[in-house]
Amino acid sequence: MSDTGTQPEQLYAAREPVFPRKVSGRFRNLKWVIMVVTLGIYYLTPWIRWDRGPNLPDQAVLVDLANRRFFFFWIEIWPHEFYFVAGLLIMAGLGLFLFTSALGRVWCGYTCPQTVWTDLFILVERWIEGDRNARLRLHRQKKMDSRKLRLRITKYVVWTLIAIATGGAWVFYFTDAPTLLRDLFTLNAHAAAYTSIAILTFTTLVFGGFMREQVCIYMCPWPRIQAAMMDPDTITVGYRDWRGEPRGKHRKSAEAEAGELGDCIDCMACVNVCPMGIDIRDGQQLECITCALCIDACDDIMDKIGKPRGLIGYMALSDEIRERDGAEPKSVWSHVFRVRTMLYTFLWSAVGVGLVVALFVRPDISATVHPVRQPVYVTMSDGTIRNTYDFGLRNKHGDDRRFRVTLVSDHLELRLAVEGTPYESFMVPADTTGKQRVYVLAPAGSEAALADRSEIRFWIEDLSNGERVYKDSTFVGTGEN
């Protein structure tokens, strides 16, 4: 406390909730379309069926953690093919760099889950409590009367239902959705399902309903990273201050009559519709997610006062001097297609093409061969030298398959450690990995038996369709040569 007895200056101020005003326009309509499409995909995808045969799940998109597989319609990804997931993550990162360098934080403004669910929660809030002014009055009302209590409870109940549906939809991606839904209602589901839904319900409710813009400002790292992705040619939302300033409220004032005022009438419409609660007229800001709602609000005001649209709009900073001088800005395509964005596009496309090629050229037979080296070799009673190998054979088909293992050698003999079956073949159940022990024998005194090491090649053939793959290994002898 200072000597004058005044209170010390507060370093932190309490958060003022943001209550965006309803707005209509082309960008708001685009955001509605994106919201419906993205939420529809998220909520409905687990219920799409895809027939893969009698031995495989029929859910179109399924992350099968129990069997360590990922199903996406006709595509099946096994654990050893995790590079597909890594490739998709790389594409997602490159795509984010590409769109940010070309169009600013367009991902944040339109398709980020935090933005989509916050928009949905604000929509519900507006339906129940009214538009911005009504919500402000209700927020500032200190007394909790029956009306305020009723509106609050209704809003929180609807928010909670949305959050439960969100958490439940996420869990449905990891197991058969209809079965899990039945088990959830009959209380027969695993505790992990209830726990996951509870956690996701809580986070969705808190992030989308209460924290809202704070998640974007304080929790998300992207606002700090975007500066490295943007340059003067990046198209982003901006205020044309050379046209709007000096601003004034009264268009019929003496300054207006003398032509001393700009087009901005300081109506605060751009501020009132902003979900981040900022003033775009203050310039580029970390908090701006470029949702473009301020453009719709300002264009509406310009139409009403008979001024041209575009006081707030998508623009590139490199065009500022041209526009100040009254010249036409460069074309949009010259900003979008430049060296930086074309490089990102090339890298993104290269990874995508590589994944598609890898997807279609991958074999249906996946085999591993591991020599058993304890002991390194076994000397049989007749002097035969025996090596042991463990085969892992993955059958990616929906039916049981018989596979034959052969060895390319005139002096070595191959035997399977299975009795009652043809020595060169064994059965692998559908969509599983079969384990098989294989013995390779070298007659006493043969070159392979006396050599230190001999290179050998195993061939594995699918007897159903004749597809073959090979695996190389080493045969260890006595080393007497």
C-alpha positions, 0 to 999 in steps of 0.5 A, a space after each residue: 500500500 502506498 503512503 497516500 493510503 490508496 489501494 495498489 494497482 491490480 496486476 490482473 483484472 477479472 475476466 469480462 464475459 464476451 456476449 457477441 451480437 447476432 450478425 448475418 452475412 456471407 461469412 456468417 452463413 459460411 460459418 453456419 454451413 461449416 458448423 453443420 457439416 463438421 458436426 454432422 461428420 463428427 456425430 454421425 460417422 461412427 454409425 456408418 456401416 461398412 461390410 468387410 465380411 463375417 470376421 471383421 467389424 462392420 463399422 466404417 471408421 473404427 479405432 480398434 485398440 483391442 486388436 491394434 488396428 484402424 479401419 477407415 471404410 475399405 482401408 485397414 491400417 495395422 500397427 506396423 503401418 503406423 507410418 500412414 498415421 504419421 504421414 497424415 499428421 505431417 499433411 495436417 501440419 503442412 496444410 495448416 502452414 499452407 492455409 495460414 501463410 495464404 489466408 491467415 488464421 482461417 483454420 481458427 476462424 472456421 473449422 477449429 473444434 474450439 471455434 465450432 463448439 463455441 459457436 454452437 454454445 453461443 447459438 444455444 445461449 442466444 436462443 434461450 437468453 436473447 441477443 447481446 443486450 438481453 444477455 448483458 442485462 441478465 449478466 449484470 443483474 445481481 439478483 437471482 430471481 426466478 426468471 434468471 434461475 430458469 434461463 440459467 438452468 435451461 441453458 446449462 442443461 442444453 449445454 450439458 446434453 451437447 457436451 455428453 453427446 460430444 463425449 459419447 460420440 468420441 468414444 463410439 469411434 473406439 468400439 462398435 457404436 450400437 453395442 456400446 450405446 446399448 451397454 451404456 444405457 444398461 450400465 454394462 459398459 466398461 468403466 473406461 467408457 464412462 470415465 472417458 465420456 465424463 472427462 470429455 463432457 466436462 472439457 467440452 462444457 468448460 471450454 465451449 461454454 465458459 472459457 470460450 475465447 480464453 482457450 484461444 488466447 491463453 491455452 492454444 499455442 497457435 496464435 504465437 506460432 502464426 507470426 512465423 507463418 504470415 508475411 506481408 502478402 498473407 491475406 487476413 482480416 484488417 481495417 482500412 484506417 486510411 479510409 475510416 479515420 478520423 471516425 465520428 458518430 454523427 454523420 451530419 456533424 460539422 466535421 462530416 459536412 466539411 469532409 473531415 471525417 472518415 467512413 467509420 461512424 464508430 458504431 461499435 458493430 464490429 466490436 459487438 459481434 466479435 467472439 474474441 471481444 477485440 476491436 479490429 480497428 486497433 490493428 493486427 492482434 494475437 487474439 483475432 481468429 479472422 472469423 470475418 464476422 466483423 466484415 459482415 457487421 461493417 458491410 451492413 452498416 456501410 449499406 445503411 449509411 450509403 458508403 461502399 463496403 470493404 471498410 473492414 475486409 480481407 486484405 494483404 498488408 503489402 497492398 496498403 500503400 497501393 490502396 492509400 494512393 487510390 490504386 487497385 490492390 494486387 489480385 487475390 491469386 498473386 497473394 495466394 500463389 507465391 513461392 512460399 505457398 507453392 512450396 508448402 503445396 508441393 510438400 503437402 502433395 508429395 506426402 499425400 501422393 507417397 501415402 496413396 502409392 504406399 497404400 496401393 502397393 503394400 502386400 497382403 502378406 506381411 511376414 517376419 522371420 526371427 532366428 532363435 539363437 539360444 542355442 545358436 544351432 543344435 547338432 542332431 544324433 546323426 550329425 545334422 545341424 539344425 537352426 530354428 526360426 520363428 515366423 510371424 505371418 499376418 493374414 490381412 484377409 477376411 477368411 482363413 488362409 493356408 500359407 506354404 513356406 519353402 526354402 531355396 536351397 539344394 542342401 538344406 531341408 525345411 520342416 515345420 514344428 507342427 504334426 499332422 499337417 503338410 510339412 510345408 504349409 500351415 493355416 492362419 486365421 482370418 485377420 490375425 497374425 499367426 506364429 509358426 516355428 520352422 526348422 532348417 536342417 543341414 546334413 552332416 558334412 555339407 557345406 552349410 553345416 561346416 560353414 560359419 554362416 550361410 545366407 538363405 531365403 524363405 518364400 511364403 506363398 498364399 495358397 488361395 491366390 498364389 501371392 508370394 513374398 520372401 524373407 532373407 535370413 542366415 543359417 549358422 553352421 559349426 564354422 569348421 571350414 
